[in-house]
Amino acid sequence: GMCIEGTNPVTLERVTFVNNYGTTTGGGIGAWTGNVVLNGVTFHGNSASSGGAVGVADPGGNWTLNNVLITGNTASAVGGG
């Protein structure tokens, strides 16, 4: 669905990630670094080997989630959500 890299802040509002597939990390969002704010975001039916909805490969940065719905996502290794 989306790849986030770098240090610039990212804010998403009222976005829906549905039925996306990532071969490694993050079917909905794959993130390597960054400061991310999610407001009213929905993740449904996304899949990846790890982090079906959201996969964070480098935990640097800060994440803020407000009114986020994570449902029906899957991962073949770890972390469906």
C-alpha positions as MATLAB code, in Angstrom:
seq = 'GMCIEGTNPVTLERVTFVNNYGTTTGGGIGAWTGNVVLNGVTFHGNSASSGGAVGVADPGGNWTLNNVLITGNTASAVGGG';
ca = [
       0.000    0.000    0.000;
       2.580    2.581    1.123;
       6.295    2.766    1.945;
       7.618    5.327    4.432;
      11.351    6.126    4.527;
      13.318    9.088    5.832;
      12.920   11.462    8.723;
      10.226   13.845    7.448;
       6.974   13.563    9.427;
       4.027   11.848    7.737;
       0.380   12.483    8.676;
      -2.489   10.478    7.160;
      -6.133   11.392    7.773;
      -9.202    9.361    6.817;
      -7.287    6.887    4.621;
      -8.239    3.249    4.025;
      -5.769    0.476    3.166;
      -7.673   -2.569    1.851;
      -6.342   -5.851    0.402;
      -2.746   -4.744   -0.128;
       0.112   -7.261   -0.180;
       3.756   -6.790    0.835;
       6.301   -9.502    0.072;
       8.330   -8.740    3.205;
       7.245   -6.075    5.696;
       3.961   -4.163    5.762;
       1.038   -4.961    3.514;
      -0.721   -1.669    4.307;
       2.281    0.415    5.362;
       5.920   -0.638    5.330;
       8.021    1.806    7.332;
      11.752    2.021    7.813;
      12.056    5.272    9.749;
      10.013    8.355   10.429;
       7.511   10.085   12.613;
       3.997    9.031   11.657;
       0.546   10.250   12.735;
      -2.526    8.244   11.690;
      -5.947    9.855   12.220;
      -9.058    7.881   11.299;
      -7.125    5.320    9.230;
      -8.491    1.820    8.472;
      -6.455   -1.303    7.666;
      -8.464   -4.310    6.438;
      -7.471   -7.462    4.563;
      -3.809   -6.540    4.095;
      -1.066   -9.187    4.230;
       2.710   -9.589    4.304;
       5.275  -11.984    5.707;
       5.503   -9.709    8.769;
       3.247   -6.816    9.694;
       0.143   -7.492    7.623;
      -1.368   -4.066    8.304;
       1.782   -2.164    9.349;
       5.371   -3.377    9.353;
       8.035   -1.219   10.999;
      11.486   -2.494   10.045;
      13.377    0.196   11.990;
      11.557    1.241   15.171;
      13.197    4.688   15.169;
      10.764    7.608   15.267;
       7.390    8.030   16.921;
       3.973    6.736   15.901;
       0.674    8.262   17.024;
      -2.575    6.435   16.240;
      -5.960    8.135   16.761;
      -9.197    6.293   15.902;
      -7.378    3.637   13.848;
      -9.179    0.393   12.920;
      -7.032   -2.703   12.280;
      -9.071   -5.761   11.301;
      -8.738   -8.908    9.186;
      -5.045   -8.473    8.322;
      -2.661  -11.449    8.147;
       1.055  -12.270    8.206;
       2.712  -15.558    7.310;
       5.485  -15.064    9.918;
       4.678  -12.459   12.623;
       2.292   -9.590   13.315;
      -0.976   -9.605   11.392;
      -1.800   -6.195   12.841;
];
